[in-house]
Amino acid sequence: MEQQSDGFLCDTNVCINYMSASAKKPKKRTTEQQKVFDKINSLKDTTPLYTSQTAWAELLIGIEKSQNKPKNRERLEPLKQIAPIKPVDEQTWEIFAKITAELPPGHLR
Protein backbone atom coordinates (compact mmCIF):
# COMPACT_ATOMS: atom_id res chain seq x y z
CA MET A 1 0.00 0.00 0.00
CA GLU A 2 1.22 3.48 -0.79
CA GLN A 3 0.46 6.38 1.55
CA GLN A 4 -1.55 9.11 -0.16
CA SER A 5 -2.22 12.53 1.32
CA ASP A 6 -5.70 11.48 2.32
CA GLY A 7 -5.35 7.72 2.75
CA PHE A 8 -3.74 4.62 1.26
CA LEU A 9 -3.69 3.39 -2.32
CA CYS A 10 -3.86 -0.42 -2.45
CA ASP A 11 -1.89 -2.03 -5.25
CA THR A 12 -2.98 -5.15 -7.10
CA ASN A 13 -1.07 -7.56 -4.85
CA VAL A 14 -2.63 -6.05 -1.71
CA CYS A 15 -6.08 -6.36 -3.27
CA ILE A 16 -5.49 -9.99 -4.27
CA ASN A 17 -4.17 -10.92 -0.83
CA TYR A 18 -7.13 -9.25 0.86
CA MET A 19 -9.67 -10.90 -1.43
CA SER A 20 -7.99 -14.30 -1.02
CA ALA A 21 -7.85 -13.96 2.77
CA SER A 22 -11.49 -12.91 2.88
CA ALA A 23 -12.48 -16.07 1.02
CA LYS A 24 -10.59 -18.41 3.38
CA LYS A 25 -10.86 -19.48 6.98
CA PRO A 26 -8.07 -17.90 9.10
CA LYS A 27 -6.15 -21.18 9.43
CA LYS A 28 -6.02 -21.57 5.62
CA ARG A 29 -4.55 -18.09 4.93
CA THR A 30 -0.91 -17.56 4.08
CA THR A 31 1.13 -15.33 6.37
CA GLU A 32 1.06 -12.56 3.75
CA GLN A 33 -2.70 -12.84 3.26
CA GLN A 34 -3.27 -12.63 7.02
CA LYS A 35 -0.93 -9.65 7.34
CA VAL A 36 -2.75 -7.74 4.58
CA PHE A 37 -6.17 -8.76 5.90
CA ASP A 38 -5.33 -7.52 9.40
CA LYS A 39 -3.81 -4.26 8.15
CA ILE A 40 -6.76 -3.36 5.93
CA ASN A 41 -9.26 -4.26 8.64
CA SER A 42 -7.36 -2.10 11.14
CA LEU A 43 -7.46 0.89 8.78
CA LYS A 44 -10.76 0.63 6.93
CA ASP A 45 -12.94 2.39 9.52
CA THR A 46 -10.55 5.24 10.26
CA THR A 47 -8.44 5.82 7.15
CA PRO A 48 -9.54 6.20 3.53
CA LEU A 49 -8.42 3.30 1.35
CA TYR A 50 -8.47 3.31 -2.45
CA THR A 51 -7.78 1.04 -5.40
CA SER A 52 -6.23 2.57 -8.51
CA GLN A 53 -7.87 2.26 -11.90
CA THR A 54 -4.84 0.28 -13.01
CA ALA A 55 -5.12 -2.19 -10.12
CA TRP A 56 -8.85 -2.54 -10.78
CA ALA A 57 -8.16 -3.33 -14.45
CA GLU A 58 -5.56 -5.93 -13.45
CA LEU A 59 -8.05 -7.54 -11.06
CA LEU A 60 -10.65 -7.70 -13.86
CA ILE A 61 -8.10 -9.26 -16.21
CA GLY A 62 -7.37 -11.88 -13.56
CA ILE A 63 -11.07 -12.62 -13.25
CA GLU A 64 -11.42 -13.00 -17.02
CA LYS A 65 -8.54 -15.50 -17.01
CA SER A 66 -9.90 -17.41 -14.01
CA GLN A 67 -11.86 -20.66 -14.08
CA ASN A 68 -14.60 -19.33 -11.80
CA LYS A 69 -15.46 -15.86 -13.08
CA PRO A 70 -18.77 -15.41 -11.19
CA LYS A 71 -17.27 -16.34 -7.81
CA ASN A 72 -14.21 -14.15 -8.33
CA ARG A 73 -16.31 -11.22 -9.54
CA GLU A 74 -18.40 -11.49 -6.36
CA ARG A 75 -15.22 -11.20 -4.31
CA LEU A 76 -14.56 -7.77 -5.83
CA GLU A 77 -17.65 -6.10 -4.34
CA PRO A 78 -16.54 -6.07 -0.69
CA LEU A 79 -13.15 -4.75 -1.80
CA LYS A 80 -14.83 -2.00 -3.81
CA GLN A 81 -16.76 -0.95 -0.68
CA ILE A 82 -13.60 -0.86 1.45
CA ALA A 83 -11.24 0.59 -1.17
CA PRO A 84 -13.17 2.35 -3.95
CA ILE A 85 -11.52 3.12 -7.26
CA LYS A 86 -9.52 6.34 -7.25
CA PRO A 87 -9.29 7.98 -10.68
CA VAL A 88 -5.84 8.68 -12.04
CA ASP A 89 -5.34 12.19 -13.35
CA GLU A 90 -3.34 13.31 -16.38
CA GLN A 91 -0.38 14.48 -14.28
CA THR A 92 -0.08 11.02 -12.73
CA TRP A 93 -0.02 9.39 -16.17
CA GLU A 94 2.70 11.84 -17.26
CA ILE A 95 4.87 10.80 -14.31
CA PHE A 96 4.10 7.14 -14.97
CA ALA A 97 5.14 7.52 -18.63
CA LYS A 98 8.46 9.19 -17.74
CA ILE A 99 9.39 6.58 -15.15
CA THR A 100 8.30 3.69 -17.37
CA ALA A 101 10.32 5.04 -20.31
CA GLU A 102 13.45 4.97 -18.13
CA LEU A 103 13.00 1.34 -17.05
CA PRO A 104 15.18 -1.35 -18.61
CA PRO A 105 13.42 -3.60 -21.14
CA GLY A 106 11.20 -6.23 -19.57
CA HIS A 107 10.48 -4.31 -16.35
CA LEU A 108 6.92 -3.40 -17.27
CA ARG A 109 4.31 -6.15 -17.48
N, C-alpha and C positions, 0 to 999 in steps of 0.2 A: 504494500500500500504506500502511496506517496502522499505526504502531507500537503494539502492545499490551504490557501488562506482561510477558507471557511469550512474545512473538513478534510476527509481523506478520499483519494481516488483509488479505487480497487482495480488492480490489473487483472488480466485474464486468469492467471494462475491462482490468485486469491479467490476469485469468483468460483473457479472450478473446485478448489479445495473446500470452500464453504458449502457449495451445492452438494458435493460428494459426502461431506460430513453430515449434512442435514438429512441425507437419505439413508444413513447407516445408524445402527445402534452404537453408543459410545465405545463399546469394547471392540467393534469392528473397524474403527477409524484409525488411519495412520497417525503418527505423531504430528506430522505437518497439518493434516486435516483438523485434528483436535486443536492445535495451536491457533490456526486461522479461525475456526469456529468460536473458540473462546474469546479471541480478540474482537471479532466483529460483534459478538453478543455483548461484550463489555462496553462497546462504543455506541452501538446503534440507537440507544435511547437518549444519549447526551451529546453526540457529535455527528454532524452531517457526513454521510457516506455516499459516494457516487460511483458509478461505472462509466467508463468512457465509451463513446460511440464505437471506437475501434475494438475495445474489449467485447462489447455487446455483439458486434459483427462476428468476432472470432468464436464467441459462444454459439451463435446461430449456425455458423459453418460446422462446428463440432456436432451440433444436433443433426444437421442434414447428413452428416457422414455416419451418424450412429445407427445402431440396429433397432433402437427403440425410441423413435422420434417423439411420439406422444408423451411418453413418460418423462423424457428429458426436457421437453418443452414445458411441461408442468412444473418442473423443478426451477425454471427461470422466474416464475411469478413471485415467489417469496423474496428472491434476491432483488427483483425490480422494486419491491416495496421497501426493502431495507436500503438499497443502494441504487436509486434511480439513475437513469442515463443523463450524463452531463454533456451538453453539446460542446464540440470543439470549435473554437473560433478561428478566423483566418490567420491571425498572428501565430497561434499555436501550430497550425499546419506549416507556416513559413519556417518556424524554428525546427520542426520535425524534418522538413525537406533539407535544410542545411546540414543538420546532424547526420541524417541518413546518407547524404551525398558524400560525406567524409568517411563513412565506414568502409572497411575493406570488403572486397567481394564476398558474398556468402553470409554476411552478418545480418541481413534482413530477410525475414521469412518470406 
